[in-house]
Amino acid sequence: MKAQLSYEQGDFFSVQFPYQLHYVRRIRNLGNRRWDPDTKSWLVHLAHLLEVMEIFELTRADIPPKLWRAYQVYRIRNYRVRLIAGPVMARLEGDNLPLDKIDAATSFFLPGYQYTQRFIEGRWDGRRHLLDRRRMQFPAGLLPRVRAVLNAEGVAYQFIEETPVPQRTLTFKRPPVELRDYQRACVQAALNARRGVLELATGAGKTLLAACLIHELGLPTLFVVHTRDLLHQTREVFRQHLSSKIGQVGDGKIDLQPVTVATVQTCSRAFGINVGLTPDDDEPLEDDPTEVAARSKDVVEFVRSCPVVFFDECHHLPAECCYALAMETKNAHYRYGLSATPYRADRLDMLLEAALGEKIFCARASNLIERGYLVPPEIYFYAVSPYRTAPSRRPDYATIFREYIIHNPERNAMIVEHARALAEEGKSVLVLVSQVAHGEVLRELMPEAPLVQGTDSAEKRQKVFHRLGKKSLRIVIATTLADEGLDIPTLDAVILASGGKSETRALQRVGRSLRPAPKKKHATIIDFFDNAPYLQEHSLRRLEIFRTEPAFRIHTVGFTA
């Protein structure tokens, strides 16, 4: 289609064309344009002239000379701005930059800012600012945000990649496996973007996808996990699919290889980074006491030199730790976060984006259920009687959790009743608790159910979960530290016995039971609406995130919400 372009003055030109929705949508996607009802034409900024030519398949001969001269003058005037991107940081060079708008796009409110004395007194705006105005630099993961501001403001700029993209140096013996359609799309999106977060529901095969990406890139790779179980599981998957020796940093061993799996705890210790709390700070990160002092220089050099880095379960890593460690991966042109949940419980998502990039692919549980790759869950939320205490008492969270969750006879009886009823139907049942003390109370009530906790040996945990998978054990109680990376396709039911403030972790734990198995039509999830201070809000947050999945069938019993 031919469009009519004209120019009068200023930095805008007009575009007129017969109405077609396809072209209207493409014009609307331009950053700096507006509709002029008087002339019935679109007024588009000069910065978008080449894009308009592409939309309407125009050549240089189709452009009025006056408009083309204005465009050339605009380029000379504005291409003094350069946007220079490195693997970790990006910087701006030039004058008259919209720094206030760039700062707004690259900053975020910190949780609880409104209660701080500095904010109340007007000495702080409550935001974490990731733009360094003095150096005019910002984390490279925020490049799309900064480019969007520059485009919207009509700032023409030259984009420069500071260092060349590394070329393949590794070859692997085994060819890549046959992938599902969404897995192929995910790999392609990751290769095209080179950085970003891949949101993959539990059961989507994220470790396999990582192995395929490593195979495609053929470059030294660091894969960061947060538990020892995931360390060993990931190494085993990589060994199977890459037919290569896989390095290990963590769980008492430091063995650096071209492809290495490492715990975030050990890597952070090598750099002197404080691991800190997870977004779900009622569930601390597992301890990994690997002695790193003698090899810290080797670990630091490896982390800084790797051209590819993955952060597994990135939405559950401590935000500051993940950010600090990612900023040390100074040569990682390819950097990815793998996540099973759409956002962080602590709402520090921009810090993760700054470190790794924006979300570039999403395969939610409902998408995989519709395709038949996962089974749908039936989620039952049961109301628990209200928490009762003397009017004069003002118990804190820890006290309420102890009295209402751990030592609540009515609630524990409900857990036991549901677990045994499901087991009598021939189902395998995993009862998840967040504290060992609660697990011990439930084990006294259900002596037939073993308790698995994070301090147990990997061998013991594997043996118990293997029996649960074979259904020679019907019920297992496990702490939430012990269930990381759990892969039991035959698991029929999960009881979320301890509630928890993290709705994102709850979504992930539902996913543990959604893997398909012969004769398995659906999974059963038991959760509780806890009628107590703090805990009621947590219950509602879990219910809210379950409702974001259209394929989840949710039943509320004894309450409405």
C-alpha positions in Angstrom: 0.0 0.0 0.0 1.2 3.5 -0.9 0.9 6.1 1.9 1.2 9.9 1.4 3.9 11.5 3.5 4.4 15.2 3.9 6.5 17.6 6.0 5.9 21.2 7.1 8.1 22.0 10.1 9.4 20.8 13.4 10.3 17.1 14.1 7.1 15.5 12.9 5.8 14.5 9.5 2.3 13.4 8.4 1.2 10.0 7.1 -2.1 9.5 5.3 -3.4 6.2 4.0 -6.7 4.4 3.4 -7.9 2.7 6.6 -6.7 -0.8 7.1 -6.5 -2.2 10.7 -3.2 -3.9 10.0 -1.4 -0.7 9.1 -3.1 1.3 12.0 -1.8 -1.2 14.5 1.7 -1.0 13.1 1.7 2.8 13.3 0.4 2.7 16.8 3.3 0.5 17.8 5.7 3.4 16.9 7.0 5.1 20.0 6.3 8.8 19.2 3.1 9.4 17.1 -0.3 10.9 17.5 -3.6 11.1 15.5 -4.5 14.5 14.1 -8.4 14.5 13.7 -8.3 17.8 11.8 -6.1 16.6 8.9 -7.2 12.9 9.4 -3.5 11.9 9.3 -0.9 10.4 11.7 1.8 12.8 12.9 4.9 10.7 13.3 8.3 11.7 14.7 11.2 12.0 12.2 13.0 9.3 14.2 10.5 6.8 12.8 10.8 7.7 9.1 12.7 4.5 8.1 10.2 2.4 10.1 7.3 4.0 8.2 9.1 3.4 4.9 9.3 -0.3 5.9 5.7 -0.6 6.9 4.4 0.8 3.6 7.2 -0.6 1.5 8.4 2.9 0.4 11.7 3.6 -1.4 13.8 6.7 -1.2 12.1 8.0 -4.4 8.7 8.0 -2.6 9.9 10.4 0.1 9.3 14.2 -0.6 12.7 16.0 -0.8 11.7 18.4 1.9 11.0 15.6 4.3 14.2 13.7 3.4 16.3 16.9 4.1 14.5 17.4 7.4 15.3 13.8 8.3 19.0 14.2 7.4 19.3 17.4 9.5 17.6 15.6 12.4 20.1 12.7 12.2 23.1 15.0 12.2 21.6 16.9 15.1 20.7 13.9 17.2 23.1 11.1 16.5 25.5 12.7 19.0 23.8 10.3 21.4 25.3 6.8 21.7 24.0 3.9 23.7 26.9 1.5 24.4 26.1 -2.0 25.8 28.4 -4.4 27.5 27.6 -7.8 29.0 27.0 -6.3 32.5 26.5 -2.5 32.2 25.4 -0.1 29.5 26.1 3.6 29.3 24.9 6.7 27.5 27.0 9.3 25.8 25.5 12.6 24.5 23.7 15.8 25.5 20.1 16.8 26.2 19.2 13.3 27.4 15.8 12.7 29.1 17.6 11.5 32.3 14.6 12.1 34.6 12.4 9.8 32.5 15.2 7.2 32.2 15.7 7.3 35.9 12.0 6.8 36.5 12.1 3.8 34.1 15.1 2.2 35.9 14.1 2.7 39.5 11.5 1.1 41.8 10.0 1.5 45.2 11.5 -0.7 47.9 9.1 -2.7 50.0 8.0 -0.8 53.2 9.6 2.5 52.0 6.6 4.4 53.3 7.3 3.5 56.9 10.9 4.6 57.0 11.9 7.8 58.8 13.9 9.1 55.8 10.8 8.9 53.6 8.5 10.4 56.2 10.9 13.3 56.7 11.2 13.8 52.9 14.9 12.9 52.8 14.4 9.9 50.4 11.9 9.2 47.6 11.6 5.5 48.6 13.1 4.3 45.4 16.1 2.2 44.5 17.8 4.0 41.6 19.8 1.8 39.2 20.8 4.7 36.9 24.2 6.2 37.9 23.7 9.8 36.7 27.3 10.8 37.2 28.7 8.0 35.0 25.5 7.8 32.9 25.4 4.0 33.2 22.9 1.4 34.2 22.6 -2.4 34.3 22.5 -3.8 30.8 19.4 -5.9 31.6 17.4 -2.6 31.6 18.4 -1.8 28.0 14.8 -2.4 26.7 13.4 0.1 29.2 16.0 2.8 28.3 15.6 2.3 24.6 11.8 2.6 25.0 12.3 6.0 26.7 14.7 7.2 24.0 12.3 6.1 21.3 9.2 7.7 23.0 11.1 11.0 23.4 12.2 10.9 19.8 15.9 10.7 20.6 17.9 9.3 17.8 20.9 7.3 19.0 23.6 5.0 17.8 23.5 1.6 19.5 27.0 0.0 20.0 27.9 -3.4 21.4 31.1 -2.9 23.3 32.5 -6.4 22.9 32.0 -9.0 20.2 29.7 -11.9 20.7 31.8 -15.0 21.5 32.0 -17.8 19.1 31.6 -21.6 19.8 34.6 -23.2 21.5 33.1 -26.5 22.8 31.7 -29.5 21.0 29.5 -32.2 22.6 29.4 -35.8 21.6 25.6 -36.4 21.9 23.2 -34.7 19.6 20.4 -32.6 21.1 17.2 -34.5 22.0 13.9 -34.0 20.2 12.0 -31.1 21.8 8.3 -30.3 22.2 7.0 -27.4 20.2 7.1 -24.9 23.1 10.6 -26.1 24.1 11.8 -25.3 20.6 10.2 -21.9 20.7 11.9 -21.3 24.1 15.3 -22.2 22.9 15.0 -20.0 19.8 13.7 -17.0 21.9 16.7 -17.4 24.3 19.2 -17.6 21.4 17.7 -14.5 19.8 17.5 -12.4 22.9 20.8 -13.5 24.5 19.6 -12.5 27.9 16.4 -12.7 29.8 14.1 -14.7 32.1 12.5 -17.9 30.9 9.3 -18.5 32.8 8.7 -22.3 32.7 6.1 -24.1 34.8 7.2 -26.9 37.0 7.3 -29.9 34.6 8.1 -27.9 31.5 11.6 -29.4 31.4 13.7 -26.4 32.2 16.9 -28.3 32.9 16.6 -30.1 29.6 16.1 -26.8 27.9 19.2 -25.4 29.5 21.2 -28.4 28.3 19.9 -27.8 24.8 20.9 -24.1 25.0 24.4 -25.1 26.2 24.6 -27.6 23.3 23.6 -24.9 20.8 25.9 -22.2 22.1 29.0 -24.4 22.6 30.5 -22.1 25.1 31.8 -22.4 28.7 28.8 -22.2 31.0 28.1 -21.6 34.7 24.8 -22.9 36.0 23.8 -21.6 39.4 21.4 -23.5 41.7 20.4 -22.9 45.4 20.3 -26.5 46.9 22.6 -29.4 46.9 19.9 -31.7 45.6 19.5 -29.5 42.5 23.3 -29.4 42.2 23.5 -33.1 41.7 20.2 -33.5 39.7 21.3 -30.8 37.2 24.8 -32.3 36.8 23.2 -35.7 36.1 20.9 -34.2 33.4 23.8 -32.4 31.8 25.9 -35.5 31.8 23.2 -37.5 30.1 22.4 -34.9 27.4 25.9 -33.4 26.8 28.0 -36.6 27.3 30.7 -34.4 28.9 32.3 -34.1 32.3 30.4 -31.6 34.3 32.1 -29.5 37.0 30.8 -29.0 40.5 31.2 -26.1 42.9 29.3 -26.9 46.2 28.4 -29.7 48.5 32.0 -30.0 49.7 33.6 -30.1 46.2 35.2 -27.6 43.8 35.9 -29.1 40.4 35.9 -26.5 37.6 35.1 -27.7 34.1 34.0 -25.9 30.9 30.4 -26.6 32.0 30.0 -26.3 35.8 27.0 -26.4 38.1 27.5 -24.4 41.3 25.5 -23.4 44.4 24.9 -19.7 44.8 26.0 -20.1 48.4 29.6 -21.3 47.5 30.0 -18.8 44.6 28.8 -15.9 46.8 31.3 -16.9 49.5 34.2 -16.8 47.0 33.3 -13.2 46.3 32.5 -12.2 49.9 28.8 -11.6 49.0 26.3 -11.9 51.8 23.7 -14.5 50.7 20.9 -12.9 52.8 17.3 -13.9 53.0 15.2 -15.4 50.2 12.0 -13.6 49.1 10.2 -16.2 51.2 12.2 -15.4 54.4 10.2 -17.8 56.5 12.0 -20.5 54.5 15.7 -19.8 54.6 18.2 -20.8 51.9 19.8 -24.2 52.5 23.3 -24.0 54.1 26.2 -25.2 51.9 29.3 -25.1 54.1 31.7 -25.9 51.2 35.2 -24.7 52.1 36.1 -22.3 49.3 39.0 -20.1 50.8 41.8 -22.2 49.2 40.1 -22.0 45.7 38.3 -18.7 45.9 40.6 -17.1 43.2 39.9 -20.0 40.8 36.2 -19.7 41.4 36.2 -15.9 41.0 38.2 -16.2 37.7 35.9 -18.8 36.4 32.7 -16.9 37.2 34.1 -13.7 35.6 35.3 -15.4 32.5 32.2 -17.6 31.6 30.4 -16.4 28.4 27.2 -18.2 29.5 25.5 -18.1 32.9 22.2 -19.5 34.1 20.5 -18.7 37.4 18.0 -21.5 38.2 14.9 -20.7 40.3 15.9 -17.0 39.9 12.6 -15.7 41.5 13.4 -17.5 44.7 17.1 -16.5 45.1 17.9 -13.6 47.5 17.5 -10.6 45.2 20.6 -8.6 46.4 22.8 -11.8 46.3 21.6 -12.7 42.8 22.1 -9.2 41.5 25.6 -8.9 43.1 26.7 -12.3 41.7 25.3 -11.6 38.2 27.2 -8.3 38.2 30.4 -10.3 38.7 29.7 -12.4 35.5 31.6 -9.7 33.5 32.0 -11.8 30.3 28.5 -13.4 30.2 27.1 -12.3 26.8 24.5 -15.0 27.3 22.7 -14.8 30.6 19.4 -16.4 31.6 17.1 -16.8 34.6 15.0 -19.9 34.9 11.8 -19.5 36.9 8.5 -21.4 37.5 6.7 -18.4 38.8 5.6 -15.1 37.3 7.0 -12.7 39.9 9.0 -12.5 43.1 7.2 -12.6 46.5 9.3 -9.6 47.6 8.4 -7.6 44.5 12.0 -6.9 43.7 11.5 -8.0 40.1 13.3 -5.0 38.6 16.6 -6.0 40.4 16.3 -9.4 38.8 15.6 -7.8 35.4 18.6 -5.5 35.8 20.8 -8.5 36.4 19.5 -10.9 33.8 17.1 -9.1 31.4 13.4 -8.9 30.8 11.0 -11.9 30.5 11.5 -13.4 27.0 9.5 -16.6 27.1 6.5 -17.9 29.1 5.1 -21.4 29.3 2.5 -21.3 32.2 1.0 -24.5 33.7 -2.3 -23.9 32.0 -0.7 -23.8 28.6 0.9 -27.2 29.2 -2.3 -28.6 30.7 -4.2 -27.6 27.6 -1.6 -29.4 25.4 -1.7 -32.5 27.5 1.8 -32.2 28.9 0.6 -31.8 32.5 -2.6 -32.9 34.3 -5.0 -30.4 35.8 -5.1 -29.9 39.6 -8.2 -30.0 41.8 -7.4 -27.5 44.6 -9.5 -27.6 47.8 -9.2 -24.7 50.2 -10.7 -25.7 53.6 -11.6 -23.0 56.2 -10.0 -23.4 59.7 -11.7 -22.1 62.8 -10.6 -18.6 63.9 -7.6 -18.0 66.0 -8.6 -17.2 69.6 -6.5 -15.4 72.2 -7.1 -13.0 75.1 -8.0 -9.5 74.0 -5.1 -8.1 75.9 -2.5 -10.2 74.0 -0.8 -8.9 70.9 1.0 -12.0 69.7 3.6 -11.6 66.9 3.8 -13.7 63.8 6.1 -16.4 65.2 3.7 -16.9 68.2 0.7 -17.1 66.0 2.4 -19.6 63.6 3.4 -21.8 66.5 0.0 -21.7 68.1 -2.2 -21.8 65.0 -0.2 -23.9 62.6 2.2 -26.1 64.5 0.3 -26.9 67.7 -3.3 -26.5 66.5 -5.2 -29.8 67.2 -8.1 -29.0 64.9 -6.0 -28.0 61.9 -3.6 -30.9 62.3 -6.5 -33.3 62.6 -7.8 -32.0 59.3 -4.4 -32.6 57.7 -4.3 -36.2 59.0 -7.9 -36.9 57.9 -7.3 -35.7 54.4 -3.9 -37.5 54.0 -5.4 -40.8 55.2 -8.5 -40.4 53.1 -6.5 -39.8 49.9 -4.2 -42.7 50.8 -7.1 -45.0 51.2 -8.2 -44.1 47.7 -4.9 -45.5 46.5 -3.2 -42.1 46.0 0.3 -41.1 47.0 0.4 -38.1 49.2 3.1 -35.5 50.0 2.5 -33.4 53.1 4.7 -30.3 53.0 5.6 -28.4 56.2 7.9 -25.4 56.6 9.3 -26.3 60.0 10.7 -29.5 61.3 8.7 -29.1 64.6 5.4 -29.2 62.6 6.5 -32.3 60.8 7.3 -34.0 64.0 3.8 -33.2 65.4 2.2 -34.7 62.3 4.5 -37.7 62.4 3.2 -38.5 65.9 -0.3 -38.3 64.6 0.6 -40.4 61.5 3.3 -42.9 62.6 3.0 -44.6 59.2 4.4 -41.5 57.4 8.1 -40.9 57.5 9.5 -37.3 57.9 12.1 -36.1 55.4 14.0 -33.0 56.2 16.8 -30.9 54.6 19.4 -32.2 57.0 18.8 -35.8 55.9 21.3 -37.4 53.6 20.6 -37.3 49.9 20.5 -41.1 49.9 17.8 -41.2 52.6 15.7 -38.6 50.8 16.0 -40.4 47.5 15.1 -43.8 49.1 11.9 -42.4 50.7 10.8 -40.5 47.7 11.5 -43.5 45.5 9.1 -45.6 47.7 6.5 -42.8 47.5 6.8 -42.8 43.7 6.3 -46.6 43.7 3.4 -46.2 46.1 4.9 -48.7 48.6 4.7 -45.7 50.8 1.4 -43.8 50.6 2.1 -40.8 52.7 5.4 -38.8 53.2 5.8 -35.7 55.4 8.6 -33.4 54.1 10.0 -30.0 55.0 10.0 -27.5 52.2 13.8 -27.6 52.1 13.6 -31.3 51.3 11.2 -31.1 48.3 13.3 -28.8 46.1 13.7 -30.4 42.6 11.4 -33.2 43.5 10.4 -35.2 40.4 7.8 -37.9 41.1 5.4 -38.2 38.1 3.2 -40.6 39.9 2.6 -38.2 42.9 -1.2 -37.8 43.2 -1.7 -35.3 46.0 0.0 -32.5 47.8 -1.1 -31.1 51.2 0.2 -27.6 51.9 0.2 -28.1 55.6 2.1 -24.9 56.7 0.5 -22.3 54.5 3.2 -19.7 53.9 3.5 -16.1 52.8 5.0 -17.0 49.4 2.2 -17.4 46.9 4.8 -18.1 44.2 6.3 -21.0 46.1 2.8 -22.4 46.6 2.3 -22.3 42.8 5.6 -24.2 42.3 4.6 -26.8 44.8 1.3 -27.4 43.1 3.4 -28.0 40.0 5.2 -30.9 41.7 2.1 -33.1 41.3 1.1 -32.1 37.8 3.5 -34.4 35.9 1.5 -37.0 33.9 1.6 -40.7 34.6 -0.4 -43.7 33.4 -4.0 -43.6 34.6 -3.4 -40.2 36.3 -6.3 -37.9 35.3 -5.7 -35.1 37.7 -3.8 -34.1 40.9 -5.4 -33.2 44.2 -4.1 -30.2 46.2 -5.2 -29.5 49.8 -4.7 -26.0 51.2 -6.2 -24.2 54.1 -7.9 -20.8 54.6 -6.3 -19.8 57.9 -8.5 -17.4 59.9 -5.7 -15.7 61.9 -3.7 -12.5 61.8 -1.0 -12.5 59.1 -2.0 -16.0 58.0 -5.4 -15.0 56.5 -3.6 -12.6 54.1 -1.2 -15.3 53.2 -4.1 -17.7 52.4 -5.7 -15.1 50.2 -2.5 -14.4 48.3 -2.1 -18.1 47.5 -5.7 -18.3 46.4 -5.2 -15.3 44.2 -2.2 -16.7 42.4 -3.9 -20.1 41.9 -6.7 -18.2 40.1 -4.2 -16.8 37.6 -4.1 -20.2 36.1 -7.3 -20.8 34.0 -6.8 -24.6 34.0 -6.7 -24.9 37.8 -10.0 -26.0 39.3 -10.4 -24.4 42.7 -13.0 -25.3 45.4 -13.4 -23.2 48.5 -15.0 -25.0 51.4 -16.4 -23.2 54.4 -15.7 -19.6 53.2 -16.1 -17.4 50.2 -13.4 -15.2 48.7 
